[in-house]
């Protein structure tokens, strides 16, 4: 239930690489649930020269990492390096060699390159189509609310299309609402409130 947003990672000198604008981990075990990782960036300190590369603008997992992401929304994490050459750009989630990552019920959207590396994906909505049609994954506009919160609109393809898991029985979404509101979990950090009918009896 964390929001990791609008952070900036900058290279410190020529030949150095820039990692994890939102979150970077190495030799760690991480469990991340109902979190928003949005609007993070990697950039170049032009006074220090050009870096060796940019990796994992939203989330970067280096060797020795075992990371599980459940019901997270990872959106619009980008690289602002105007000097960038092909291959030097941000990613939503990057797993380097030796890292073990799994994403379930996540929305990974509009990060230039959403997924990089060997990741286990299930019931996720990924804009560039990684694993679409496999293990419940889709690549469809999640239809976020226009208020910038990344909550889902009515009729979103991410509504009621997630995988229910035991931990959800007592869990809440990013706003503190019950994790499963209408029988099935939504994809992403927010759960859409249950719809109902109001009857007035006099």
Secondary structure, DSSP 8 states (H G I E B T S, - for coil): --EEES-EEE--STT-EEE-SSEEESS-EEEEES-EEES-EEE--GGG---SEEE-SSEEE-TT-EEEEES-EEE--EE--TT--TT---EEEEE-TT-EEEEES-EEESSSEEEESSEEEES-EETT-TTTTSTT-B-S---B-TTSS--B-TT-TTTT-S---GGGGG-B-TTS-BS-SSSS--SSS-------------
